């Protein structure tokens, strides 16, 4: 089963769509074309990685374009054989005020509904606050997410450059608001920062899932805590290599997480930047990281359990596991 629980909408813009939207916006085509502009050349660090993702940001300024990108992302996920896709995105990057944030959220969720209706593949939107945005901006994002809870938005996230903005305190009010709206809570943590950052995300923001969390294994106390607490780690092996969180995909900590009893789910993060989608990530787990059939079955089971799903969709996916 292919359940993608960590994928960014900004990392799923088709190069052809980028070219068409750029022409309409009067943006000159980059040297080598949009596919080359979007795709990473190789591993670097999180700051370089995020700068590459930001190449697609200008295309979200129009709600029609945001709806199109979201619809196509769901269609592409279904064409790749996904059974469920959660798409996260940072609406404050694409809007200048709270009304504009609402408009971006509405456009993305509408596009995702269109894609799901056309393909039969369920999907859910995870709205992301960003580390470099101030408290008031992220409160506006949380309010927009809360207003759309149950209408396409299923979760709330904190994303952005953990190296430059490690402090979680400015974001606690936004996450309290999102939790009160019943949204699932995830947080990018311990990707660039040390392992204990994951525990801070759980204790300060209420996260039940941790995005990446690669450095949790570097701290034995945090690793034991992650296993004992039942926290779920969203692993994205190829992406972690490209951000410099690990030196090589063969050194990804997924086997150490598994052996310690930490619950795992899989994502492809920004597949057009890395060139690796969910099938490639799952194959990497089996071929490079030693995940056998029982390990992959456990990952599927945790994915159904941990996804931010409506009960009926969860029951349907659980039935398909058997």
C-alpha positions as CSV (number, residue, x, y, z in Angstrom):
1,X,0.0,0.0,0.0
2,X,1.2,3.5,-0.8
3,X,0.1,6.0,1.8
4,X,2.1,9.3,1.5
5,X,2.0,11.2,4.7
6,X,4.7,13.7,4.1
7,X,4.6,15.6,0.8
8,X,4.7,19.3,0.0
9,X,2.4,20.8,-2.6
10,X,5.2,23.3,-3.5
11,X,7.4,20.3,-4.4
12,X,4.9,18.8,-6.8
13,X,4.5,21.5,-9.4
14,X,4.7,19.9,-12.9
15,X,7.5,21.6,-15.0
16,X,5.1,22.0,-17.9
17,X,2.6,23.7,-15.6
18,X,5.4,25.9,-14.3
19,X,6.2,26.9,-17.9
20,X,2.6,27.7,-18.7
21,X,2.0,29.7,-15.6
22,X,5.3,31.5,-15.9
23,X,4.3,32.6,-19.4
24,X,1.1,34.0,-18.1
25,X,2.9,35.9,-15.3
26,X,5.6,37.3,-17.6
27,X,8.3,35.3,-15.9
28,X,11.2,34.6,-18.2
29,X,12.0,30.9,-18.6
30,X,15.2,29.9,-16.6
31,X,18.3,28.7,-18.4
32,X,17.8,25.0,-19.0
33,X,14.1,25.0,-18.6
34,X,11.8,24.6,-15.6
35,X,12.5,21.0,-14.9
36,X,16.2,21.9,-14.3
37,X,15.2,24.9,-12.3
38,X,13.0,22.8,-10.0
39,X,15.3,19.7,-9.7
40,X,18.1,19.7,-7.1
41,X,21.6,19.0,-8.5
42,X,22.6,16.9,-5.5
43,X,22.9,16.8,-1.8
44,X,23.6,20.1,0.0
45,X,21.9,21.4,3.2
46,X,18.5,22.4,4.3
47,X,18.9,26.0,3.4
48,X,19.9,25.2,-0.2
49,X,17.1,22.6,-0.4
50,X,14.4,25.1,0.7
51,X,15.7,27.7,-1.7
52,X,15.2,25.2,-4.6
53,X,11.6,24.5,-3.4
54,X,11.0,28.2,-3.3
55,X,11.4,28.4,-7.1
56,X,7.8,27.3,-7.4
57,X,6.4,30.0,-5.0
58,X,5.5,32.6,-7.6
59,X,3.0,30.2,-9.2
60,X,0.7,30.2,-6.1
61,X,-0.1,33.9,-6.2
62,X,-3.2,33.2,-8.3
63,X,-6.0,31.1,-6.7
64,X,-6.7,29.6,-10.1
65,X,-3.1,28.5,-10.4
66,X,-3.1,27.1,-6.8
67,X,-6.2,25.1,-7.5
68,X,-4.7,23.7,-10.7
69,X,-1.5,22.8,-9.0
70,X,-3.3,21.0,-6.2
71,X,-5.6,19.1,-8.6
72,X,-2.7,18.0,-10.7
73,X,-0.7,16.9,-7.6
74,X,-3.6,14.6,-6.6
75,X,-3.9,13.3,-10.1
76,X,-0.2,12.6,-10.3
77,X,-0.3,10.8,-7.0
78,X,-3.1,8.6,-8.2
79,X,-1.3,7.9,-11.4
80,X,1.7,6.8,-9.4
81,X,-0.4,4.3,-7.6
82,X,-1.0,6.1,-4.3
83,X,-3.8,4.9,-2.0
84,X,-3.9,8.2,0.0
85,X,-2.1,11.5,-0.2
86,X,-1.7,14.2,2.4
87,X,-0.4,17.4,0.9
88,X,1.1,20.2,3.1
89,X,1.6,23.7,2.0
90,X,2.4,27.1,3.6
91,X,-0.4,29.6,2.5
92,X,1.2,32.6,4.2
93,X,4.0,32.4,1.7
94,X,1.5,33.0,-1.1
95,X,-0.8,35.6,0.5
96,X,-0.3,39.0,2.0
97,X,-3.1,39.1,4.6
98,X,-5.5,36.8,6.4
99,X,-8.2,37.0,3.7
100,X,-5.7,36.0,1.1
101,X,-4.6,33.1,3.3
102,X,-8.2,31.9,3.4
103,X,-8.4,32.2,-0.4
104,X,-5.2,30.1,-0.9
105,X,-6.5,27.4,1.5
106,X,-9.9,27.4,-0.3
107,X,-8.2,27.1,-3.7
108,X,-5.9,24.3,-2.7
109,X,-8.6,22.3,-1.0
110,X,-11.0,22.8,-4.0
111,X,-8.3,21.6,-6.3
112,X,-7.6,18.5,-4.2
113,X,-11.3,17.7,-4.0
114,X,-11.4,17.9,-7.8
115,X,-8.4,15.6,-8.1
116,X,-9.9,13.1,-5.7
117,X,-13.2,13.1,-7.4
118,X,-11.6,12.5,-10.8
119,X,-9.3,9.7,-9.6
120,X,-11.1,8.1,-6.7
121,X,-8.0,8.5,-4.5
122,X,-8.7,10.2,-1.2
123,X,-6.5,13.2,-0.1
124,X,-6.2,15.7,2.7
125,X,-4.6,19.1,3.1
126,X,-2.2,19.9,5.9
127,X,-1.7,23.6,6.4
128,X,1.8,24.6,7.4
129,X,2.9,27.5,9.6
130,X,6.5,28.5,8.8
131,X,9.3,28.9,11.3
132,X,10.5,32.3,9.9
133,X,7.0,33.9,10.1
134,X,6.1,35.8,13.2
135,X,3.5,34.9,15.8
136,X,0.7,37.0,14.3
137,X,1.2,35.6,10.8
138,X,1.1,32.0,12.0
139,X,-2.0,32.7,14.1
140,X,-3.7,33.9,10.9
141,X,-2.6,30.7,9.2
142,X,-4.0,28.7,12.1
143,X,-7.3,30.5,12.0
144,X,-7.6,29.9,8.3
145,X,-6.8,26.2,8.9
146,X,-9.4,26.0,11.7
147,X,-12.1,27.6,9.5
148,X,-11.4,24.9,6.9
149,X,-11.2,22.0,9.3
150,X,-13.5,19.2,8.1
151,X,-13.7,20.9,4.7
152,X,-10.6,19.6,3.1
153,X,-8.0,20.6,5.8
154,X,-7.1,17.7,8.0
155,X,-3.9,18.8,9.8
156,X,-1.5,21.5,10.9
157,X,2.3,21.6,10.6
158,X,5.3,23.7,11.3
159,X,7.8,23.7,8.4
160,X,10.8,25.9,7.3
161,X,14.4,26.3,8.1
162,X,15.1,24.6,11.5
163,X,18.7,25.6,11.3
164,X,18.0,29.3,11.3
165,X,14.7,29.3,13.3
166,X,14.9,26.5,16.0
167,X,12.7,28.3,18.6
168,X,9.1,26.9,18.9
169,X,7.8,29.3,21.5
170,X,6.5,31.9,19.0
171,X,4.2,29.2,17.5
172,X,2.5,27.7,20.6
173,X,-0.6,29.8,20.4
174,X,-1.2,28.9,16.7
175,X,-0.9,25.2,17.5
176,X,-3.2,25.5,20.4
177,X,-5.8,27.0,18.1
178,X,-5.3,24.3,15.5
179,X,-5.7,21.5,18.1
180,X,-8.9,23.1,19.4
181,X,-10.3,22.9,15.9
182,X,-9.6,19.1,15.9
183,X,-6.8,19.2,13.4
184,X,-4.1,16.5,13.4
185,X,-0.7,18.0,14.5
186,X,2.6,17.3,12.9
187,X,5.9,19.2,13.0
188,X,9.2,19.2,11.1
189,X,11.7,18.6,13.9
190,X,15.1,17.0,14.5
191,X,15.8,17.2,10.8
192,X,18.5,19.7,11.1
193,X,18.4,20.3,14.8
194,X,19.5,17.8,17.5
195,X,17.2,14.9,18.5
196,X,15.6,16.6,21.6
197,X,13.9,19.1,19.2
198,X,11.4,16.3,18.4
199,X,10.4,16.1,22.0
200,X,10.0,19.8,22.3
201,X,7.6,19.7,19.3
202,X,5.5,17.1,21.0
203,X,5.5,18.8,24.4
204,X,5.1,22.4,23.2
205,X,3.0,22.1,20.1
206,X,1.1,18.8,20.7
207,X,2.5,17.0,17.7
208,X,1.6,13.3,17.3
209,X,3.8,13.0,14.3
210,X,7.3,14.3,13.6
211,X,8.5,15.2,10.1
212,X,11.9,13.6,9.3
213,X,13.3,13.4,12.9
214,X,16.5,12.0,11.5
215,X,18.6,13.1,14.5
216,X,16.4,11.5,17.1
217,X,18.6,8.4,16.8
218,X,21.7,10.4,17.8
219,X,20.3,10.9,21.3
220,X,19.6,7.6,23.1
221,X,17.2,9.2,25.7
222,X,15.1,10.8,22.9
223,X,15.1,7.6,20.9
224,X,13.7,5.7,23.9
225,X,11.2,8.4,24.6
226,X,10.0,8.3,20.9
227,X,9.4,4.5,21.2
228,X,7.8,4.7,24.6
229,X,5.5,7.6,23.8
230,X,4.2,6.1,20.5
231,X,5.1,9.1,18.5
232,X,5.1,8.6,14.8
233,X,8.1,9.6,12.7
234,X,7.5,10.5,9.0
235,X,10.6,9.3,7.2
236,X,11.7,10.7,3.8
237,X,15.1,9.0,3.1
238,X,16.1,10.5,-0.2
239,X,15.0,14.0,1.0
240,X,17.1,13.6,4.1
241,X,20.1,12.9,2.0
242,X,19.5,16.0,-0.2
243,X,19.1,18.2,2.9
244,X,22.3,16.9,4.4
245,X,20.5,15.4,7.4
246,X,22.3,12.1,6.5
247,X,25.5,11.5,4.6
248,X,24.1,8.8,2.4
249,X,20.7,7.1,1.9
250,X,22.3,3.8,3.1
251,X,22.9,5.6,6.4
252,X,19.3,6.6,6.9
253,X,18.2,5.8,10.5
254,X,15.0,4.0,9.5
255,X,16.4,0.6,10.6
256,X,17.5,2.0,13.9
257,X,14.0,3.5,14.4
258,X,12.5,0.1,13.5
259,X,14.7,-1.8,15.8
260,X,14.1,0.6,18.7
261,X,10.3,0.2,18.3
262,X,9.6,3.7,16.9
263,X,6.5,3.9,14.8
264,X,7.2,4.9,11.2
265,X,5.3,6.2,8.2
266,X,6.7,7.2,4.7
267,X,6.7,10.3,2.6
268,X,8.4,11.6,-0.5
269,X,8.7,15.2,0.8
270,X,9.4,17.2,-2.5
271,X,9.5,14.6,-5.2
272,X,10.1,16.8,-8.2
273,X,13.1,18.4,-6.4
274,X,14.6,15.0,-5.5
275,X,13.4,12.9,-8.4
276,X,12.1,10.3,-6.0
277,X,8.4,9.5,-5.5
278,X,6.8,7.0,-3.1
279,X,7.5,3.9,-5.1
280,X,11.2,4.8,-5.2
281,X,11.1,5.6,-1.4
282,X,9.4,2.3,-0.6
283,X,11.8,0.4,-2.9
284,X,14.7,2.1,-1.1
285,X,13.5,0.8,2.3
286,X,13.4,-2.7,1.0
287,X,16.5,-2.7,-1.3
288,X,18.9,-0.5,0.7
289,X,17.7,-0.3,4.3
290,X,16.7,-4.0,4.8
291,X,12.9,-3.6,5.3
292,X,11.3,-7.0,4.8
293,X,7.7,-7.8,4.0
294,X,6.7,-7.8,7.7
295,X,8.4,-4.4,8.2
296,X,6.6,-2.9,5.3
297,X,3.3,-4.4,6.5
298,X,3.9,-2.7,9.9
299,X,4.6,0.6,8.1
300,X,1.3,0.3,6.2
301,X,-0.6,-0.4,9.4
302,X,0.9,2.5,11.2
303,X,0.2,4.7,8.2
304,X,-3.5,3.9,8.3
305,X,-3.6,4.5,12.0
306,X,-1.6,7.8,12.0
307,X,-3.0,9.5,8.9
308,X,-5.2,12.5,9.5
309,X,-8.3,10.8,8.1
310,X,-12.1,10.9,8.3
311,X,-13.3,7.7,10.0
312,X,-14.9,6.3,6.9
313,X,-11.8,6.6,4.8
314,X,-9.7,5.1,7.6
315,X,-12.0,2.1,7.7
316,X,-11.8,1.7,4.0
317,X,-8.0,1.8,3.9
318,X,-7.8,-0.6,6.9
319,X,-10.1,-3.0,5.1
320,X,-7.8,-2.9,2.1
321,X,-4.8,-3.9,4.3
322,X,-6.3,-7.3,4.8
